[in-house]
Amino acid sequence: MYIPDPSLLKDTLYDPRTEHDACGIGFVADVHGRKSNTIMRQALTVLMNLRHRGASGNEPNTGDGAGILLQIPHAFFQEQFFQQRHARDRYSNPTPGQYGVGMLFMPPDPYQRRALEARFEEIVGVEGQRVLGWRTVPVDGKSLGATAASRQPVVRQVFIGRSARLDDDLAFERKLYVIRRRAEKALRYGDLPGNDWFYAASLSCRTIVYKGMLTAPQLEEFYPDLADPAMETALAVVHSRFSTNTFPTWDRAQPFRYMCHNGEINTLRGNINWMRAREPLL
């Protein structure tokens, strides 16, 4: 990477000696908590400006990972899911906070996928909640490289209705956490066929994560949902991954369910000095 001549920056706060070479992270929020599509558009602009912080391998169109975390876009789900089901099920049109949304990676095989979904629904029922329905997230994978495409999952959203016995949002959020953990143990680490495909990118009544083994420019193209004006949020976190010590996969893309990180604890100068120290051994 280019490091400017320090003499040119002596009167600024920038110090090239503290420059880190790692993932790109961005955060946009409305300080008054007002949801809008503008916040999400600004976050996606931040992500595009962090594409130099993301990486790809020998295929420039197979990225190390990119994603965005935002608040549950109720207006979008009302239009794309609940209104379509309301005529068939009067209980499937909840208000914000009365339902959670899971963003799940599933196997491409439809029989394996249905078996995993049935087991997931059993877990939700045991925990006293109710599955309101499933939505297949539309994706456009034509820009993906061969490596990313070879492990492209089917992305499914599950909508979970809140039990009347849970009297506050935090109690419901804790219950969704328990459901996710039980599902991980029973599905991802269980013995059902296709279990290695299962991954919960998010499961919450507050936030949702759209991510994948993508480059920053591919994220919005891969998930057409993100281009819908009804996608509104008061906060958004974006991440462009530079894989350092683990091979990129769909589930290792960030943001994670509660956070994201740049994974790098050394400055670029520190890395260079460590390499110079090892040169006599080469």
C-alpha positions as CSV (number, residue, x, y, z in Angstrom):
1,M,0.0,0.0,0.0
2,Y,1.1,3.6,-0.5
3,I,2.4,5.4,2.5
4,P,2.8,9.2,2.0
5,D,6.1,11.0,2.8
6,P,5.8,11.8,6.6
7,S,7.3,15.3,5.9
8,L,4.2,16.1,3.8
9,L,1.9,15.3,6.7
10,K,3.8,16.8,9.6
11,D,1.0,19.3,10.4
12,T,-1.9,16.7,10.3
13,L,-3.1,14.0,12.7
14,Y,-2.2,11.2,10.3
15,D,0.8,9.2,11.2
16,P,1.8,6.5,8.7
17,R,3.6,4.5,11.4
18,T,0.2,3.6,12.8
19,E,-1.3,2.5,9.5
20,H,-3.1,-0.9,9.7
21,D,-3.6,-3.2,6.7
22,A,-6.7,-5.1,7.4
23,C,-10.5,-5.5,6.8
24,G,-12.7,-2.5,6.1
25,I,-15.4,-1.6,8.6
26,G,-18.0,1.2,8.4
27,F,-20.9,2.4,10.6
28,V,-23.7,4.8,9.8
29,A,-26.5,5.8,12.2
30,D,-29.2,8.4,12.7
31,V,-28.5,9.9,16.1
32,H,-32.3,10.4,16.6
33,G,-33.1,6.8,15.7
34,R,-35.1,7.7,12.6
35,K,-35.3,4.9,10.1
36,S,-34.8,5.7,6.5
37,N,-33.6,4.1,3.2
38,T,-31.0,6.9,3.2
39,I,-29.0,5.4,6.0
40,M,-28.8,2.1,4.2
41,R,-27.7,3.8,1.0
42,Q,-25.1,5.7,2.8
43,A,-23.8,2.5,4.4
44,L,-23.6,0.7,1.0
45,T,-21.6,3.7,-0.3
46,V,-19.2,3.3,2.6
47,L,-18.8,-0.3,1.8
48,M,-18.0,0.5,-1.9
49,N,-15.4,2.9,-0.7
50,L,-13.9,0.1,1.4
51,R,-13.5,-2.3,-1.5
52,H,-9.7,-1.7,-1.4
53,R,-9.8,-3.2,2.1
54,G,-11.4,-6.4,0.9
55,A,-9.5,-9.1,-0.9
56,S,-10.0,-11.9,-3.4
57,G,-7.9,-14.9,-4.4
58,N,-6.8,-16.0,-7.8
59,E,-10.3,-15.2,-9.0
60,P,-11.0,-11.4,-8.8
61,N,-14.8,-12.1,-8.7
62,T,-14.5,-14.5,-5.6
63,G,-14.3,-12.2,-2.6
64,D,-13.1,-12.8,0.9
65,G,-16.5,-11.6,2.1
66,A,-18.8,-8.6,2.4
67,G,-21.9,-7.8,4.2
68,I,-24.2,-5.4,6.0
69,L,-26.1,-5.5,9.3
70,L,-29.2,-3.4,9.6
71,Q,-32.4,-3.1,11.7
72,I,-35.4,-5.3,10.8
73,P,-36.9,-3.5,7.8
74,H,-40.6,-4.0,8.8
75,A,-42.1,-2.0,5.9
76,F,-40.1,-4.2,3.4
77,F,-41.3,-7.5,5.1
78,Q,-44.8,-6.2,5.3
79,E,-44.8,-5.7,1.6
80,Q,-42.8,-8.7,0.5
81,F,-44.0,-11.3,2.9
82,F,-46.8,-10.5,5.5
83,Q,-49.3,-9.0,3.1
84,Q,-49.0,-11.9,0.8
85,R,-49.8,-14.3,3.6
86,H,-52.4,-12.3,5.5
87,A,-55.3,-13.6,3.4
88,R,-54.4,-17.2,4.3
89,D,-53.4,-16.7,7.9
90,R,-54.7,-14.0,10.0
91,Y,-52.0,-14.6,12.6
92,S,-49.1,-13.9,10.3
93,N,-49.3,-10.1,10.1
94,P,-47.5,-9.1,13.3
95,T,-46.3,-5.6,14.4
96,P,-42.6,-4.7,14.9
97,G,-41.2,-6.5,17.9
98,Q,-43.7,-9.3,17.7
99,Y,-41.7,-11.4,15.3
100,G,-38.1,-12.3,14.7
101,V,-36.3,-13.0,11.4
102,G,-33.7,-15.6,10.7
103,M,-31.3,-15.3,7.8
104,L,-30.2,-18.8,7.1
105,F,-27.8,-20.5,4.7
106,M,-29.3,-23.8,3.5
107,P,-28.2,-26.6,1.2
108,P,-29.1,-26.4,-2.5
109,D,-30.7,-29.9,-2.4
110,P,-34.4,-29.3,-1.8
111,Y,-35.0,-32.6,0.1
112,Q,-32.1,-31.9,2.5
113,R,-33.2,-28.3,2.9
114,R,-36.8,-29.3,3.8
115,A,-35.6,-31.8,6.4
116,L,-33.4,-29.2,8.0
117,E,-36.3,-26.7,8.0
118,A,-38.7,-29.2,9.6
119,R,-36.2,-29.9,12.4
120,F,-35.8,-26.1,12.8
121,E,-39.5,-25.7,13.1
122,E,-39.6,-28.5,15.8
123,I,-37.0,-26.6,17.9
124,V,-39.0,-23.3,17.5
125,G,-42.2,-25.2,18.8
126,V,-40.4,-26.8,21.7
127,E,-39.2,-23.3,22.7
128,G,-42.9,-22.1,22.8
129,Q,-42.7,-19.9,19.7
130,R,-44.4,-20.3,16.3
131,V,-43.0,-20.3,12.7
132,L,-45.0,-17.8,10.7
133,G,-43.5,-18.9,7.4
134,W,-40.4,-19.1,5.2
135,R,-39.2,-16.8,2.4
136,T,-36.6,-17.6,-0.2
137,V,-34.3,-14.6,-0.5
138,P,-33.9,-13.7,-4.2
139,V,-30.2,-13.7,-5.2
140,D,-28.3,-13.0,-8.4
141,G,-25.1,-15.0,-8.6
142,K,-24.1,-14.2,-12.1
143,S,-21.1,-12.1,-10.9
144,L,-19.7,-14.8,-8.6
145,G,-16.4,-16.5,-9.3
146,A,-16.3,-20.3,-9.6
147,T,-15.0,-20.8,-6.1
148,A,-17.8,-18.7,-4.5
149,A,-20.4,-20.2,-6.8
150,S,-19.4,-23.8,-5.9
151,R,-20.5,-23.2,-2.3
152,Q,-23.3,-20.8,-2.9
153,P,-26.1,-21.7,-0.4
154,V,-29.8,-21.2,-0.8
155,V,-30.7,-18.2,1.5
156,R,-33.9,-18.6,3.4
157,Q,-35.6,-16.2,5.8
158,V,-37.7,-17.7,8.6
159,F,-40.2,-15.6,10.4
160,I,-40.9,-16.5,14.1
161,G,-43.9,-15.2,15.9
162,R,-43.5,-14.1,19.6
163,S,-45.3,-16.0,22.2
164,A,-47.8,-14.0,24.4
165,R,-45.9,-15.3,27.4
166,L,-42.9,-13.1,26.5
167,D,-43.8,-9.7,27.8
168,D,-40.8,-7.7,26.5
169,D,-38.5,-7.5,23.5
170,L,-35.4,-8.5,25.4
171,A,-37.0,-11.7,26.6
172,F,-37.9,-12.5,23.0
173,E,-34.4,-11.7,21.8
174,R,-33.0,-14.1,24.5
175,K,-35.5,-16.8,23.3
176,L,-34.3,-16.4,19.7
177,Y,-30.8,-16.8,20.9
178,V,-31.7,-20.1,22.5
179,I,-33.4,-21.2,19.3
180,R,-30.4,-20.4,17.3
181,R,-28.0,-22.2,19.6
182,R,-30.2,-25.3,19.7
183,A,-30.5,-25.2,15.9
184,E,-26.8,-25.0,15.5
185,K,-26.2,-28.0,17.6
186,A,-29.0,-30.0,16.1
187,L,-28.6,-29.0,12.4
188,R,-25.1,-27.7,11.7
189,Y,-23.4,-30.2,14.1
190,G,-26.1,-32.9,13.8
191,D,-26.3,-35.9,11.5
192,L,-28.9,-34.7,8.9
193,P,-27.7,-34.7,5.3
194,G,-26.6,-31.3,4.2
195,N,-25.9,-30.1,7.7
196,D,-22.5,-28.6,6.6
197,W,-24.5,-26.0,4.6
198,F,-26.5,-24.8,7.5
199,Y,-25.6,-21.5,9.0
200,A,-27.6,-18.7,10.8
201,A,-26.2,-15.4,9.6
202,S,-28.7,-13.7,12.0
203,L,-31.7,-14.6,14.1
204,S,-33.2,-11.6,15.9
205,C,-36.2,-9.4,16.4
206,R,-34.0,-6.3,16.1
207,T,-31.4,-6.8,13.4
208,I,-30.7,-8.8,10.2
209,V,-27.5,-9.5,8.3
210,Y,-27.1,-9.8,4.5
211,K,-23.6,-11.2,3.7
212,G,-21.7,-13.7,1.7
213,M,-18.5,-14.8,0.0
214,L,-18.6,-11.6,-2.0
215,T,-16.6,-8.5,-2.9
216,A,-18.0,-5.2,-1.8
217,P,-19.4,-4.3,-5.2
218,Q,-21.1,-7.7,-5.5
219,L,-23.2,-7.4,-2.3
220,E,-26.1,-5.3,-3.6
221,E,-26.1,-7.1,-6.9
222,F,-26.3,-10.5,-5.2
223,Y,-29.1,-9.4,-2.8
224,P,-31.7,-7.4,-4.8
225,D,-33.5,-6.8,-1.5
226,L,-30.9,-4.2,-0.7
227,A,-32.0,-2.1,-3.7
228,D,-35.6,-1.8,-2.5
229,P,-36.6,1.7,-1.2
230,A,-38.6,0.0,1.6
231,M,-35.4,-1.2,3.2
232,E,-35.2,1.3,6.0
233,T,-33.0,1.4,9.1
234,A,-31.6,3.8,11.6
235,L,-28.2,2.2,11.8
236,A,-26.1,0.0,9.6
237,V,-22.7,-1.7,9.9
238,V,-20.8,-2.8,6.8
239,H,-17.7,-5.0,6.4
240,S,-15.3,-5.8,3.6
241,R,-13.1,-8.8,4.6
242,F,-9.4,-9.2,4.1
243,S,-8.8,-12.8,5.1
244,T,-5.5,-13.2,7.0
245,N,-5.3,-16.6,8.7
246,T,-8.5,-18.4,7.6
247,F,-9.7,-19.3,4.1
248,P,-12.8,-17.3,3.1
249,T,-16.2,-19.1,3.3
250,W,-19.8,-17.9,3.1
251,D,-20.2,-18.1,6.9
252,R,-17.0,-16.3,7.7
253,A,-18.1,-13.2,5.9
254,Q,-19.0,-10.3,8.2
255,P,-20.7,-8.6,9.9
256,F,-21.5,-11.3,12.4
257,R,-24.7,-11.4,14.4
258,Y,-23.6,-8.8,17.0
259,M,-20.3,-7.3,15.7
260,C,-17.6,-7.2,13.1
261,H,-13.9,-6.8,13.4
262,N,-10.8,-6.2,11.3
263,G,-8.9,-9.2,12.6
264,E,-5.5,-7.5,12.5
265,I,-3.6,-6.5,15.6
266,N,-0.3,-5.5,13.9
267,T,0.4,-2.3,12.0
268,L,1.7,-2.7,8.5
269,R,5.1,-1.4,9.6
270,G,5.1,-4.1,12.3
271,N,4.4,-6.8,9.8
272,I,7.2,-5.5,7.5
273,N,9.7,-5.5,10.4
274,W,8.8,-9.0,11.4
275,M,9.4,-10.2,7.8
276,R,12.7,-8.4,7.7
277,A,13.7,-10.1,11.0
278,R,13.0,-13.4,9.4
279,E,14.9,-12.8,6.2
280,P,18.1,-14.4,7.4
281,L,16.2,-17.6,7.8
282,L,14.9,-17.7,4.2
